[in-house]
Structure formats: structure tokens, C-alpha cells
Amino acid sequence: MKTRKTTTRTRKTRTVTIKARRSRRTAFWLALFVLAALFQPSALADKKKPEKAYGLIFGTAYGPDDRPLYGVRITIRRQGKRHQNWELLSDHRGEFAQRVPPGPADYLIQGEAEYAPAGPDGKPQMYKKKRLKGETKVHIENEERQDIGVHLTE
């Protein structure tokens, strides 16, 4: 039988001294960084621009069956002007929203969509497509929200 000789090693520990000047410099920069982080949000808050005032037109586009329609092309223009100011699409709930300048003004909202009625099996009948149109007017007095509905018909 062989005998094994085991040896144990002990680790030597060293004591390292750091110069006081170096630790003071580190402490100074750390304190400066902490102060800069504390005062940063207040400096940004002062520089923020105030939000401009606006009126809001919020609406829902409805089809001939009085259900909300997705993908309706909505154009909004100021009454008395020929060109449209805004063009947007209704979402999956048939809703749309547009910010407008505050102040007394009348707006004309027009909606346009292609509609394929559902058949008895629930699938859209593409050969019976219809072009639907509708319009409504809204008056914005100041900074307010006006809720409207645009009902589209043939």
C-alpha cells in the first residue's frame, strides 16, 4: 500500500495602505456625482416647454347597421375652407381623435369607407361592396372636448 503525503498551504495576507490623497479625490468626485444626480431633475423641469392649449374632437364612425366601423377615412377641415386640415383613420373600435386649435371655430368632419355586408355564414360578401359616406359638424368654443358620431350611409 502506498502512502500519500499531504501538504497544506496557507495563504499569505497582505496589508495594503491607500494614500489618503487618493481616497479624498475619489470621495470628492463621488460627492460631486451624487449632487449632480440630485439636482438634475429640477434643472430639466425648469426647461420644459409648457404644453400648448388645444381643443379635442373625439368621434366614432358607425356603419349602416349602427355598429362601429374600422378603417374609415376621416377628414377634418375648418368650416369655410376648401382644403382639409387633417386626415386620419378610425381604429378597431371605430374611434378617432384629433387635437385642434382652441377658440371659437366650426369644423366639418367627413367619413368615407368601403363596406362589404356579412353573409349568412358570417363572411363578408365582397361582390356586394358599398361605398359609404357621412358627415357631421362640430363647434369648438375653447379648450374643450367634443364627442361626436359619424353615421355612414350609402
PADRENMAR-461921 format. One record per residue (C-alpha): residue number from 1; x, y, z. Coordinates in Angstrom, 1 decimal. Layout:
BEGIN
+-----+--------+--------+--------+
! pos !     px !     py !     pz !
+-----+--------+--------+--------+
! NUM !      X !      Y !      Z !
...
+-----+--------+--------+--------+
***
This chain:
BEGIN
+-----+--------+--------+--------+
! pos !     px !     py !     pz !
+-----+--------+--------+--------+
!   1 !    0.0 !    0.0 !    0.0 !
!   2 !    1.2 !    3.4 !   -0.9 !
!   3 !    1.1 !    6.3 !    1.4 !
!   4 !    0.3 !    9.8 !    0.3 !
!   5 !    1.9 !   12.8 !    1.7 !
!   6 !   -0.5 !   15.7 !    2.0 !
!   7 !    0.7 !   19.3 !    2.2 !
!   8 !   -1.3 !   22.3 !    3.2 !
!   9 !   -0.5 !   25.7 !    2.1 !
!  10 !   -1.6 !   28.8 !    3.8 !
!  11 !   -2.3 !   32.0 !    2.1 !
!  12 !   -0.3 !   35.0 !    2.9 !
!  13 !   -2.3 !   38.1 !    3.6 !
!  14 !   -1.0 !   41.5 !    2.6 !
!  15 !   -2.0 !   44.7 !    4.1 !
!  16 !   -2.3 !   47.4 !    1.5 !
!  17 !   -2.4 !   51.0 !    2.5 !
!  18 !   -4.0 !   53.6 !    0.3 !
!  19 !   -2.7 !   57.0 !    0.3 !
!  20 !   -5.1 !   59.5 !    1.9 !
!  21 !   -4.9 !   61.9 !   -1.0 !
!  22 !   -6.2 !   59.3 !   -3.4 !
!  23 !   -9.2 !   58.4 !   -1.2 !
!  24 !  -10.0 !   62.1 !   -0.8 !
!  25 !  -10.0 !   62.6 !   -4.5 !
!  26 !  -12.3 !   59.6 !   -5.0 !
!  27 !  -14.7 !   60.9 !   -2.3 !
!  28 !  -14.8 !   64.3 !   -3.8 !
!  29 !  -15.7 !   63.0 !   -7.3 !
!  30 !  -18.3 !   60.7 !   -5.8 !
!  31 !  -19.9 !   63.5 !   -3.8 !
!  32 !  -19.9 !   65.7 !   -6.9 !
!  33 !  -21.6 !   63.0 !   -8.9 !
!  34 !  -24.3 !   62.5 !   -6.2 !
!  35 !  -25.0 !   66.2 !   -6.1 !
!  36 !  -25.3 !   66.4 !   -9.9 !
!  37 !  -27.7 !   63.5 !   -9.9 !
!  38 !  -29.9 !   65.1 !   -7.2 !
!  39 !  -30.2 !   68.4 !   -9.0 !
!  40 !  -30.6 !   67.1 !  -12.5 !
!  41 !  -34.4 !   66.5 !  -12.4 !
!  42 !  -35.1 !   70.0 !  -11.1 !
!  43 !  -33.0 !   71.6 !  -13.8 !
!  44 !  -34.9 !   69.6 !  -16.5 !
!  45 !  -38.3 !   70.6 !  -15.0 !
!  46 !  -37.5 !   74.2 !  -15.4 !
!  47 !  -36.5 !   73.9 !  -19.1 !
!  48 !  -39.8 !   72.1 !  -20.1 !
!  49 !  -41.9 !   74.0 !  -22.5 !
!  50 !  -45.5 !   74.5 !  -21.3 !
!  51 !  -48.0 !   72.4 !  -23.3 !
!  52 !  -50.0 !   74.4 !  -25.9 !
!  53 !  -53.7 !   74.7 !  -25.3 !
!  54 !  -56.0 !   72.7 !  -27.6 !
!  55 !  -59.5 !   71.5 !  -28.3 !
!  56 !  -60.2 !   67.9 !  -28.9 !
!  57 !  -62.6 !   66.3 !  -31.4 !
!  58 !  -63.3 !   62.7 !  -30.4 !
!  59 !  -65.6 !   60.6 !  -32.5 !
!  60 !  -66.9 !   57.2 !  -33.5 !
!  61 !  -67.7 !   56.1 !  -37.1 !
!  62 !  -70.8 !   53.9 !  -37.4 !
!  63 !  -71.9 !   51.8 !  -40.3 !
!  64 !  -75.5 !   51.4 !  -41.7 !
!  65 !  -76.1 !   48.7 !  -39.1 !
!  66 !  -75.2 !   51.1 !  -36.3 !
!  67 !  -72.0 !   49.2 !  -35.5 !
!  68 !  -68.6 !   50.9 !  -35.2 !
!  69 !  -66.5 !   50.6 !  -38.4 !
!  70 !  -62.8 !   50.0 !  -38.6 !
!  71 !  -60.6 !   51.8 !  -41.2 !
!  72 !  -63.0 !   54.7 !  -42.0 !
!  73 !  -61.1 !   57.5 !  -43.7 !
!  74 !  -61.9 !   60.7 !  -41.7 !
!  75 !  -61.1 !   64.2 !  -43.0 !
!  76 !  -61.5 !   67.2 !  -40.7 !
!  77 !  -61.5 !   70.7 !  -42.1 !
!  78 !  -62.5 !   74.1 !  -40.8 !
!  79 !  -65.8 !   75.4 !  -42.0 !
!  80 !  -65.4 !   77.8 !  -44.9 !
!  81 !  -62.1 !   76.4 !  -46.0 !
!  82 !  -61.7 !   74.2 !  -49.1 !
!  83 !  -58.7 !   72.1 !  -48.2 !
!  84 !  -58.7 !   69.5 !  -45.5 !
!  85 !  -56.6 !   70.2 !  -42.4 !
!  86 !  -56.4 !   66.6 !  -41.0 !
!  87 !  -56.8 !   63.1 !  -42.3 !
!  88 !  -57.0 !   60.0 !  -40.1 !
!  89 !  -58.4 !   56.5 !  -39.9 !
!  90 !  -60.8 !   55.0 !  -37.3 !
!  91 !  -59.4 !   52.3 !  -35.1 !
!  92 !  -60.8 !   48.8 !  -34.4 !
!  93 !  -63.5 !   50.3 !  -32.2 !
!  94 !  -64.4 !   52.9 !  -34.9 !
!  95 !  -62.9 !   55.7 !  -32.8 !
!  96 !  -60.7 !   58.6 !  -33.9 !
!  97 !  -59.4 !   61.7 !  -32.1 !
!  98 !  -57.8 !   64.9 !  -33.3 !
!  99 !  -56.4 !   68.0 !  -31.5 !
! 100 !  -57.5 !   71.3 !  -32.9 !
! 101 !  -56.5 !   74.9 !  -32.0 !
! 102 !  -58.6 !   76.4 !  -29.2 !
! 103 !  -61.0 !   79.2 !  -29.9 !
! 104 !  -64.4 !   79.5 !  -31.4 !
! 105 !  -64.5 !   77.5 !  -34.7 !
! 106 !  -66.8 !   75.2 !  -36.6 !
! 107 !  -65.4 !   72.0 !  -38.2 !
! 108 !  -66.8 !   69.7 !  -40.8 !
! 109 !  -66.0 !   66.0 !  -40.3 !
! 110 !  -66.4 !   63.7 !  -43.3 !
! 111 !  -66.1 !   59.9 !  -43.3 !
! 112 !  -65.7 !   57.6 !  -46.2 !
! 113 !  -65.4 !   53.8 !  -46.3 !
! 114 !  -66.0 !   50.6 !  -48.4 !
! 115 !  -68.3 !   48.2 !  -46.7 !
! 116 !  -69.0 !   44.6 !  -47.5 !
! 117 !  -72.0 !   43.2 !  -45.7 !
! 118 !  -71.8 !   39.9 !  -43.9 !
! 119 !  -73.5 !   36.9 !  -45.4 !
! 120 !  -75.4 !   34.2 !  -43.6 !
! 121 !  -72.1 !   32.4 !  -42.9 !
! 122 !  -70.6 !   35.5 !  -41.3 !
! 123 !  -68.1 !   36.1 !  -44.1 !
! 124 !  -68.0 !   39.4 !  -45.9 !
! 125 !  -69.7 !   39.3 !  -49.3 !
! 126 !  -67.1 !   41.1 !  -51.5 !
! 127 !  -69.4 !   41.2 !  -54.6 !
! 128 !  -71.9 !   43.4 !  -52.6 !
! 129 !  -69.4 !   46.1 !  -51.7 !
! 130 !  -70.9 !   49.5 !  -51.0 !
! 131 !  -69.3 !   52.9 !  -50.8 !
! 132 !  -70.4 !   54.6 !  -47.6 !
! 133 !  -70.2 !   58.4 !  -46.8 !
! 134 !  -71.2 !   60.5 !  -44.0 !
! 135 !  -70.6 !   63.9 !  -42.5 !
! 136 !  -71.2 !   65.9 !  -39.4 !
! 137 !  -70.4 !   69.4 !  -38.0 !
! 138 !  -68.9 !   70.3 !  -34.6 !
! 139 !  -68.3 !   73.6 !  -32.8 !
! 140 !  -65.3 !   74.1 !  -30.6 !
! 141 !  -65.7 !   77.0 !  -28.3 !
! 142 !  -62.4 !   76.9 !  -26.4 !
! 143 !  -60.2 !   74.3 !  -24.7 !
! 144 !  -62.8 !   71.5 !  -24.7 !
! 145 !  -63.5 !   68.0 !  -25.8 !
! 146 !  -66.4 !   67.4 !  -28.2 !
! 147 !  -67.7 !   63.8 !  -28.6 !
! 148 !  -69.4 !   63.1 !  -31.9 !
! 149 !  -70.6 !   60.3 !  -34.1 !
! 150 !  -70.3 !   60.0 !  -37.8 !
! 151 !  -73.0 !   57.7 !  -39.3 !
! 152 !  -72.1 !   56.4 !  -42.7 !
! 153 !  -74.8 !   55.6 !  -45.3 !
! 154 !  -74.9 !   54.7 !  -49.0 !
+-----+--------+--------+--------+
***
